[in-house]
Amino acid sequence: MTRNHAPHPVPMLRLASFYFAYYAALGAFTPYWSLYLQSQGMGVAAISVLMSLWYATRVLAPSAWTTLAARSSRPIRWLHLGCALTVASFAGFLVPWKFAGLFAVMCAFCFFYNAVMPQFESITQSHLHGRSDRYGLIRVWGSIGFIIVVALYGVLIDELGAAKLPWLMLPLFAGLLVSASCNHYAQPPAIAAHGAEAGFRERLRRPEVLAFFVAAFLVQVSFGPYYTFFSIYLGEHGYSPSTQGVLWSIGVLVEIGLLFLSRRIFRRWGARRLLVFSLGITAVRWWVTATWPDSLALMIVAQTSHAFSFAAFFAAAMLLLAEYFPGKLNGHGQGVFYGLSSGIGGVAGALLAGQLWRFSGQTAFAVSGFVALAAFATAWHWLLRRPRSIAKAMRETAL
């Protein structure tokens, strides 16, 4: 007689602490780093190039790090090493640099900071085996960390100036290293074999999977003006850094609410429908941002859509990646997702935003709306419409 073993408990606190620390640091970096670069005498073109390094390193760092971890007998050491090197490289910003020095330090810091999260996503999935609907309840702590820092640091920058940002952020990365040392895989993952690589490539060639990655790439391109210049855009329209922090916080507050409800939402609507809906909302968001930047009320409305354009999309993407690349293939899938979407898509978005900004910020956000619309059309056809057509044809054939 076989005994049914209860599933291992999920270490919610340890997993949540890493997301909290990682995204708390991102809550200072994403909204305010362009202001820091501006305080160092960088112009719009230089800022777009330096910020594009954040995305450029995502092309190589996630896949390289997850591959090294997958081939190691002690993969958790790669997480610890990546977090330690993140702290060490970020400390380089404490020294005043010209463009060349900032470029070099940005390359090192962005590489290691981007390297660790895909591996940790794989660690989280190893604990959630068969219980992926709990992902949102863990990931939400990243949003909480983000919103606390983005609100607090907006006030601190008002008081101290953006030039002090590296000193304010360094303790956040130290906390990331502490959290990493407390986490581990649910069980030691098998070392990747050549057969697994072939299986991964076969899954990668599926039309639905390719469409998913194309849509993820396009939506990241559409975020280029937002992640690179949104704080500068708000400043041009008369918003103070503290008000900018409030607007960033609103987006993350609604994101938190959605993640707390994610179990119900995904059970009712499914990952594919929610992902497609989120892409449509994103297109509308950029058009509102482009058309009414001087209306605080409408900017608040646009920011509330972040619950879908980021949180719902990202959570749905994680569930689809777990479906498309199960088990030990998930780390490779995470690497491709981060490399293609946040990496190549982020570079293209940041550089495109820099070029469009020569016309106006409103032009950049308007174009982003059309890019997000293309992502919506791609996902709607291949993830929703085509599977329904295939299912209908199979039912008719059976009759």
Contacts in CASP RR format, 6 or more apart in sequence:
PFRMAT RR
TARGET T0000
AUTHOR 0000-0000-0000
METHOD contacts of the structure
MODEL  1
MTRNHAPHPVPMLRLASFYFAYYAALGAFTPYWSLYLQSQGMGVAAISVL
MSLWYATRVLAPSAWTTLAARSSRPIRWLHLGCALTVASFAGFLVPWKFA
GLFAVMCAFCFFYNAVMPQFESITQSHLHGRSDRYGLIRVWGSIGFIIVV
ALYGVLIDELGAAKLPWLMLPLFAGLLVSASCNHYAQPPAIAAHGAEAGF
RERLRRPEVLAFFVAAFLVQVSFGPYYTFFSIYLGEHGYSPSTQGVLWSI
GVLVEIGLLFLSRRIFRRWGARRLLVFSLGITAVRWWVTATWPDSLALMI
VAQTSHAFSFAAFFAAAMLLLAEYFPGKLNGHGQGVFYGLSSGIGGVAGA
LLAGQLWRFSGQTAFAVSGFVALAAFATAWHWLLRRPRSIAKAMRETAL
7 129 0 8 1.000
7 130 0 8 1.000
7 131 0 8 1.000
8 127 0 8 1.000
8 186 0 8 1.000
10 127 0 8 1.000
10 128 0 8 1.000
10 131 0 8 1.000
10 134 0 8 1.000
10 138 0 8 1.000
11 127 0 8 1.000
11 183 0 8 1.000
12 134 0 8 1.000
12 137 0 8 1.000
12 138 0 8 1.000
14 179 0 8 1.000
14 182 0 8 1.000
14 183 0 8 1.000
15 123 0 8 1.000
15 124 0 8 1.000
15 127 0 8 1.000
15 138 0 8 1.000
15 183 0 8 1.000
16 138 0 8 1.000
16 140 0 8 1.000
16 141 0 8 1.000
16 142 0 8 1.000
17 141 0 8 1.000
17 179 0 8 1.000
17 182 0 8 1.000
17 183 0 8 1.000
18 120 0 8 1.000
18 176 0 8 1.000
18 179 0 8 1.000
18 180 0 8 1.000
18 183 0 8 1.000
19 138 0 8 1.000
19 139 0 8 1.000
19 141 0 8 1.000
19 142 0 8 1.000
20 141 0 8 1.000
20 142 0 8 1.000
20 144 0 8 1.000
20 145 0 8 1.000
20 179 0 8 1.000
21 145 0 8 1.000
21 172 0 8 1.000
21 175 0 8 1.000
21 176 0 8 1.000
21 178 0 8 1.000
21 179 0 8 1.000
22 116 0 8 1.000
22 117 0 8 1.000
22 120 0 8 1.000
22 142 0 8 1.000
22 176 0 8 1.000
23 142 0 8 1.000
23 143 0 8 1.000
23 145 0 8 1.000
23 146 0 8 1.000
24 142 0 8 1.000
24 145 0 8 1.000
24 146 0 8 1.000
24 148 0 8 1.000
24 149 0 8 1.000
24 172 0 8 1.000
25 113 0 8 1.000
25 149 0 8 1.000
25 169 0 8 1.000
25 172 0 8 1.000
25 173 0 8 1.000
25 176 0 8 1.000
26 146 0 8 1.000
27 145 0 8 1.000
27 146 0 8 1.000
27 149 0 8 1.000
27 150 0 8 1.000
27 153 0 8 1.000
27 248 0 8 1.000
28 149 0 8 1.000
28 150 0 8 1.000
28 153 0 8 1.000
28 165 0 8 1.000
28 168 0 8 1.000
28 169 0 8 1.000
28 172 0 8 1.000
29 54 0 8 1.000
29 169 0 8 1.000
30 227 0 8 1.000
30 248 0 8 1.000
31 150 0 8 1.000
31 153 0 8 1.000
31 154 0 8 1.000
31 230 0 8 1.000
31 231 0 8 1.000
31 244 0 8 1.000
31 245 0 8 1.000
31 248 0 8 1.000
32 153 0 8 1.000
32 154 0 8 1.000
32 157 0 8 1.000
32 162 0 8 1.000
32 165 0 8 1.000
32 231 0 8 1.000
32 241 0 8 1.000
33 51 0 8 1.000
33 165 0 8 1.000
34 47 0 8 1.000
34 51 0 8 1.000
34 228 0 8 1.000
34 229 0 8 1.000
34 231 0 8 1.000
34 232 0 8 1.000
35 157 0 8 1.000
35 162 0 8 1.000
35 165 0 8 1.000
35 231 0 8 1.000
35 232 0 8 1.000
35 241 0 8 1.000
36 162 0 8 1.000
36 163 0 8 1.000
36 165 0 8 1.000
36 166 0 8 1.000
37 43 0 8 1.000
37 46 0 8 1.000
37 47 0 8 1.000
37 50 0 8 1.000
37 51 0 8 1.000
37 102 0 8 1.000
38 47 0 8 1.000
38 162 0 8 1.000
38 232 0 8 1.000
39 161 0 8 1.000
39 162 0 8 1.000
39 163 0 8 1.000
40 96 0 8 1.000
40 97 0 8 1.000
40 102 0 8 1.000
40 163 0 8 1.000
42 50 0 8 1.000
42 99 0 8 1.000
42 102 0 8 1.000
44 229 0 8 1.000
44 232 0 8 1.000
44 354 0 8 1.000
44 357 0 8 1.000
45 354 0 8 1.000
46 99 0 8 1.000
47 228 0 8 1.000
47 229 0 8 1.000
47 232 0 8 1.000
48 228 0 8 1.000
48 229 0 8 1.000
48 350 0 8 1.000
48 351 0 8 1.000
48 353 0 8 1.000
48 354 0 8 1.000
48 357 0 8 1.000
49 103 0 8 1.000
49 351 0 8 1.000
50 99 0 8 1.000
50 102 0 8 1.000
50 103 0 8 1.000
50 106 0 8 1.000
51 227 0 8 1.000
51 228 0 8 1.000
51 350 0 8 1.000
52 228 0 8 1.000
52 346 0 8 1.000
52 347 0 8 1.000
52 349 0 8 1.000
52 350 0 8 1.000
52 351 0 8 1.000
53 103 0 8 1.000
53 106 0 8 1.000
53 107 0 8 1.000
53 110 0 8 1.000
54 106 0 8 1.000
54 110 0 8 1.000
54 114 0 8 1.000
54 346 0 8 1.000
54 350 0 8 1.000
55 220 0 8 1.000
55 342 0 8 1.000
55 343 0 8 1.000
55 344 0 8 1.000
55 345 0 8 1.000
55 346 0 8 1.000
55 347 0 8 1.000
55 349 0 8 1.000
55 350 0 8 1.000
56 110 0 8 1.000
56 343 0 8 1.000
56 347 0 8 1.000
57 107 0 8 1.000
57 110 0 8 1.000
57 111 0 8 1.000
57 114 0 8 1.000
57 343 0 8 1.000
58 110 0 8 1.000
58 114 0 8 1.000
58 338 0 8 1.000
58 339 0 8 1.000
58 342 0 8 1.000
58 343 0 8 1.000
58 344 0 8 1.000
58 346 0 8 1.000
59 339 0 8 1.000
59 340 0 8 1.000
59 343 0 8 1.000
59 344 0 8 1.000
59 347 0 8 1.000
60 111 0 8 1.000
60 339 0 8 1.000
61 110 0 8 1.000
61 111 0 8 1.000
61 112 0 8 1.000
61 114 0 8 1.000
61 115 0 8 1.000
61 338 0 8 1.000
61 339 0 8 1.000
62 114 0 8 1.000
62 115 0 8 1.000
62 117 0 8 1.000
62 118 0 8 1.000
62 334 0 8 1.000
62 335 0 8 1.000
62 337 0 8 1.000
62 338 0 8 1.000
62 339 0 8 1.000
63 332 0 8 1.000
63 335 0 8 1.000
63 336 0 8 1.000
63 338 0 8 1.000
63 339 0 8 1.000
64 115 0 8 1.000
65 78 0 8 1.000
65 82 0 8 1.000
65 115 0 8 1.000
65 116 0 8 1.000
65 118 0 8 1.000
65 119 0 8 1.000
66 118 0 8 1.000
66 119 0 8 1.000
66 122 0 8 1.000
66 331 0 8 1.000
66 332 0 8 1.000
66 334 0 8 1.000
66 335 0 8 1.000
67 192 0 8 1.000
67 332 0 8 1.000
68 78 0 8 1.000
69 75 0 8 1.000
69 78 0 8 1.000
69 79 0 8 1.000
69 119 0 8 1.000
69 122 0 8 1.000
70 189 0 8 1.000
70 191 0 8 1.000
70 192 0 8 1.000
70 328 0 8 1.000
70 331 0 8 1.000
70 332 0 8 1.000
71 191 0 8 1.000
71 192 0 8 1.000
72 78 0 8 1.000
72 191 0 8 1.000
73 188 0 8 1.000
73 191 0 8 1.000
75 119 0 8 1.000
75 185 0 8 1.000
75 188 0 8 1.000
75 189 0 8 1.000
76 123 0 8 1.000
76 183 0 8 1.000
76 184 0 8 1.000
76 185 0 8 1.000
78 119 0 8 1.000
79 116 0 8 1.000
79 119 0 8 1.000
79 120 0 8 1.000
79 123 0 8 1.000
79 180 0 8 1.000
79 183 0 8 1.000
80 177 0 8 1.000
80 180 0 8 1.000
80 181 0 8 1.000
82 112 0 8 1.000
82 115 0 8 1.000
82 116 0 8 1.000
82 180 0 8 1.000
83 112 0 8 1.000
83 116 0 8 1.000
83 173 0 8 1.000
83 176 0 8 1.000
83 177 0 8 1.000
83 180 0 8 1.000
84 177 0 8 1.000
85 108 0 8 1.000
85 112 0 8 1.000
86 109 0 8 1.000
86 112 0 8 1.000
86 113 0 8 1.000
86 116 0 8 1.000
86 173 0 8 1.000
86 176 0 8 1.000
86 177 0 8 1.000
87 170 0 8 1.000
87 173 0 8 1.000
87 174 0 8 1.000
87 176 0 8 1.000
87 177 0 8 1.000
89 105 0 8 1.000
89 108 0 8 1.000
89 109 0 8 1.000
89 111 0 8 1.000
89 112 0 8 1.000
90 109 0 8 1.000
90 113 0 8 1.000
90 166 0 8 1.000
90 169 0 8 1.000
90 170 0 8 1.000
90 173 0 8 1.000
91 170 0 8 1.000
92 105 0 8 1.000
92 109 0 8 1.000
92 166 0 8 1.000
93 105 0 8 1.000
93 109 0 8 1.000
93 166 0 8 1.000
94 166 0 8 1.000
94 167 0 8 1.000
94 170 0 8 1.000
97 105 0 8 1.000
114 338 0 8 1.000
114 342 0 8 1.000
116 180 0 8 1.000
117 338 0 8 1.000
118 331 0 8 1.000
118 334 0 8 1.000
118 335 0 8 1.000
118 337 0 8 1.000
118 338 0 8 1.000
119 331 0 8 1.000
119 334 0 8 1.000
120 180 0 8 1.000
120 183 0 8 1.000
121 318 0 8 1.000
121 330 0 8 1.000
121 331 0 8 1.000
121 334 0 8 1.000
122 189 0 8 1.000
122 330 0 8 1.000
122 331 0 8 1.000
122 334 0 8 1.000
123 183 0 8 1.000
123 184 0 8 1.000
123 185 0 8 1.000
123 186 0 8 1.000
124 135 0 8 1.000
124 138 0 8 1.000
125 132 0 8 1.000
125 318 0 8 1.000
125 322 0 8 1.000
125 327 0 8 1.000
125 330 0 8 1.000
126 185 0 8 1.000
126 186 0 8 1.000
126 187 0 8 1.000
126 189 0 8 1.000
127 186 0 8 1.000
128 134 0 8 1.000
128 135 0 8 1.000
128 138 0 8 1.000
129 186 0 8 1.000
132 318 0 8 1.000
132 319 0 8 1.000
132 322 0 8 1.000
133 262 0 8 1.000
133 263 0 8 1.000
133 266 0 8 1.000
133 267 0 8 1.000
134 263 0 8 1.000
135 262 0 8 1.000
135 315 0 8 1.000
135 318 0 8 1.000
135 319 0 8 1.000
136 259 0 8 1.000
136 260 0 8 1.000
136 262 0 8 1.000
136 263 0 8 1.000
136 315 0 8 1.000
137 259 0 8 1.000
137 260 0 8 1.000
137 262 0 8 1.000
137 263 0 8 1.000
139 259 0 8 1.000
139 314 0 8 1.000
139 315 0 8 1.000
139 318 0 8 1.000
140 256 0 8 1.000
140 257 0 8 1.000
140 259 0 8 1.000
140 260 0 8 1.000
140 262 0 8 1.000
143 252 0 8 1.000
143 255 0 8 1.000
143 256 0 8 1.000
143 259 0 8 1.000
143 311 0 8 1.000
144 256 0 8 1.000
146 252 0 8 1.000
147 249 0 8 1.000
147 252 0 8 1.000
147 253 0 8 1.000
147 256 0 8 1.000
149 172 0 8 1.000
150 245 0 8 1.000
150 248 0 8 1.000
150 249 0 8 1.000
150 252 0 8 1.000
151 245 0 8 1.000
151 246 0 8 1.000
151 248 0 8 1.000
151 249 0 8 1.000
153 165 0 8 1.000
153 168 0 8 1.000
153 245 0 8 1.000
154 241 0 8 1.000
154 242 0 8 1.000
154 244 0 8 1.000
154 245 0 8 1.000
155 242 0 8 1.000
156 164 0 8 1.000
156 168 0 8 1.000
157 164 0 8 1.000
157 165 0 8 1.000
157 241 0 8 1.000
158 240 0 8 1.000
158 241 0 8 1.000
158 242 0 8 1.000
160 168 0 8 1.000
162 241 0 8 1.000
189 328 0 8 1.000
190 328 0 8 1.000
192 328 0 8 1.000
192 332 0 8 1.000
196 328 0 8 1.000
196 329 0 8 1.000
197 332 0 8 1.000
199 329 0 8 1.000
200 325 0 8 1.000
200 329 0 8 1.000
200 332 0 8 1.000
200 333 0 8 1.000
203 209 0 8 1.000
203 324 0 8 1.000
203 325 0 8 1.000
203 329 0 8 1.000
204 210 0 8 1.000
204 336 0 8 1.000
206 324 0 8 1.000
207 382 0 8 1.000
207 386 0 8 1.000
208 382 0 8 1.000
208 383 0 8 1.000
208 386 0 8 1.000
208 387 0 8 1.000
209 324 0 8 1.000
211 378 0 8 1.000
211 379 0 8 1.000
211 381 0 8 1.000
211 382 0 8 1.000
211 383 0 8 1.000
212 317 0 8 1.000
212 320 0 8 1.000
212 324 0 8 1.000
212 379 0 8 1.000
212 382 0 8 1.000
212 383 0 8 1.000
213 336 0 8 1.000
213 337 0 8 1.000
213 340 0 8 1.000
213 341 0 8 1.000
214 375 0 8 1.000
214 378 0 8 1.000
215 275 0 8 1.000
215 279 0 8 1.000
215 375 0 8 1.000
215 376 0 8 1.000
215 378 0 8 1.000
215 379 0 8 1.000
215 383 0 8 1.000
216 317 0 8 1.000
216 337 0 8 1.000
216 340 0 8 1.000
216 341 0 8 1.000
216 375 0 8 1.000
217 340 0 8 1.000
217 341 0 8 1.000
217 344 0 8 1.000
217 345 0 8 1.000
217 375 0 8 1.000
218 371 0 8 1.000
218 372 0 8 1.000
218 374 0 8 1.000
218 375 0 8 1.000
218 378 0 8 1.000
219 279 0 8 1.000
219 282 0 8 1.000
219 309 0 8 1.000
219 313 0 8 1.000
219 341 0 8 1.000
219 371 0 8 1.000
219 372 0 8 1.000
219 375 0 8 1.000
220 341 0 8 1.000
220 342 0 8 1.000
220 343 0 8 1.000
220 345 0 8 1.000
220 346 0 8 1.000
220 349 0 8 1.000
221 345 0 8 1.000
221 346 0 8 1.000
221 348 0 8 1.000
221 349 0 8 1.000
221 352 0 8 1.000
221 368 0 8 1.000
221 371 0 8 1.000
222 282 0 8 1.000
222 283 0 8 1.000
222 286 0 8 1.000
222 349 0 8 1.000
222 368 0 8 1.000
222 369 0 8 1.000
222 371 0 8 1.000
222 372 0 8 1.000
222 375 0 8 1.000
223 346 0 8 1.000
223 349 0 8 1.000
223 368 0 8 1.000
224 346 0 8 1.000
224 349 0 8 1.000
224 350 0 8 1.000
224 352 0 8 1.000
224 353 0 8 1.000
224 364 0 8 1.000
224 368 0 8 1.000
225 233 0 8 1.000
225 286 0 8 1.000
225 349 0 8 1.000
225 353 0 8 1.000
225 356 0 8 1.000
225 357 0 8 1.000
225 361 0 8 1.000
225 364 0 8 1.000
225 365 0 8 1.000
225 368 0 8 1.000
226 286 0 8 1.000
226 289 0 8 1.000
226 365 0 8 1.000
226 368 0 8 1.000
227 346 0 8 1.000
227 350 0 8 1.000
228 349 0 8 1.000
228 350 0 8 1.000
228 353 0 8 1.000
228 354 0 8 1.000
229 353 0 8 1.000
229 354 0 8 1.000
229 357 0 8 1.000
229 361 0 8 1.000
229 364 0 8 1.000
230 248 0 8 1.000
231 241 0 8 1.000
231 244 0 8 1.000
231 248 0 8 1.000
233 293 0 8 1.000
233 361 0 8 1.000
233 365 0 8 1.000
234 243 0 8 1.000
234 244 0 8 1.000
234 247 0 8 1.000
234 293 0 8 1.000
234 299 0 8 1.000
235 244 0 8 1.000
236 361 0 8 1.000
237 293 0 8 1.000
237 294 0 8 1.000
239 247 0 8 1.000
247 299 0 8 1.000
247 300 0 8 1.000
247 303 0 8 1.000
248 303 0 8 1.000
250 300 0 8 1.000
250 303 0 8 1.000
250 304 0 8 1.000
250 306 0 8 1.000
251 303 0 8 1.000
251 304 0 8 1.000
251 306 0 8 1.000
251 307 0 8 1.000
252 306 0 8 1.000
254 303 0 8 1.000
254 304 0 8 1.000
254 305 0 8 1.000
254 306 0 8 1.000
254 307 0 8 1.000
254 311 0 8 1.000
255 306 0 8 1.000
255 307 0 8 1.000
255 310 0 8 1.000
255 311 0 8 1.000
257 307 0 8 1.000
258 265 0 8 1.000
258 307 0 8 1.000
258 308 0 8 1.000
258 311 0 8 1.000
258 312 0 8 1.000
259 311 0 8 1.000
259 315 0 8 1.000
262 312 0 8 1.000
262 315 0 8 1.000
265 274 0 8 1.000
265 312 0 8 1.000
266 274 0 8 1.000
266 315 0 8 1.000
266 316 0 8 1.000
266 319 0 8 1.000
269 277 0 8 1.000
270 316 0 8 1.000
271 315 0 8 1.000
271 316 0 8 1.000
271 319 0 8 1.000
271 320 0 8 1.000
271 323 0 8 1.000
272 316 0 8 1.000
272 320 0 8 1.000
272 379 0 8 1.000
272 383 0 8 1.000
272 384 0 8 1.000
272 387 0 8 1.000
273 384 0 8 1.000
274 312 0 8 1.000
274 316 0 8 1.000
275 312 0 8 1.000
275 313 0 8 1.000
275 316 0 8 1.000
275 317 0 8 1.000
275 320 0 8 1.000
275 379 0 8 1.000
275 383 0 8 1.000
276 376 0 8 1.000
276 379 0 8 1.000
276 380 0 8 1.000
276 383 0 8 1.000
276 384 0 8 1.000
277 308 0 8 1.000
277 312 0 8 1.000
278 308 0 8 1.000
278 309 0 8 1.000
278 312 0 8 1.000
278 313 0 8 1.000
278 316 0 8 1.000
279 309 0 8 1.000
279 313 0 8 1.000
279 372 0 8 1.000
279 375 0 8 1.000
279 376 0 8 1.000
279 379 0 8 1.000
279 380 0 8 1.000
280 372 0 8 1.000
280 373 0 8 1.000
280 376 0 8 1.000
281 305 0 8 1.000
281 308 0 8 1.000
281 309 0 8 1.000
282 305 0 8 1.000
282 308 0 8 1.000
282 309 0 8 1.000
282 313 0 8 1.000
282 369 0 8 1.000
282 372 0 8 1.000
282 375 0 8 1.000
282 376 0 8 1.000
283 369 0 8 1.000
283 370 0 8 1.000
283 372 0 8 1.000
283 373 0 8 1.000
283 376 0 8 1.000
284 305 0 8 1.000
285 302 0 8 1.000
285 305 0 8 1.000
285 306 0 8 1.000
285 309 0 8 1.000
285 369 0 8 1.000
285 372 0 8 1.000
286 365 0 8 1.000
286 366 0 8 1.000
286 368 0 8 1.000
286 369 0 8 1.000
286 372 0 8 1.000
287 365 0 8 1.000
287 366 0 8 1.000
287 369 0 8 1.000
288 298 0 8 1.000
288 301 0 8 1.000
288 302 0 8 1.000
289 299 0 8 1.000
289 302 0 8 1.000
289 365 0 8 1.000
290 361 0 8 1.000
290 362 0 8 1.000
290 363 0 8 1.000
290 364 0 8 1.000
290 365 0 8 1.000
290 366 0 8 1.000
290 368 0 8 1.000
290 369 0 8 1.000
291 362 0 8 1.000
291 366 0 8 1.000
292 298 0 8 1.000
292 299 0 8 1.000
293 299 0 8 1.000
293 362 0 8 1.000
309 372 0 8 1.000
317 337 0 8 1.000
321 330 0 8 1.000
321 333 0 8 1.000
321 334 0 8 1.000
321 337 0 8 1.000
322 330 0 8 1.000
324 333 0 8 1.000
325 331 0 8 1.000
325 332 0 8 1.000
325 333 0 8 1.000
325 334 0 8 1.000
352 364 0 8 1.000
352 367 0 8 1.000
353 364 0 8 1.000
353 368 0 8 1.000
354 364 0 8 1.000
356 363 0 8 1.000
356 364 0 8 1.000
356 367 0 8 1.000
357 363 0 8 1.000
357 364 0 8 1.000
END
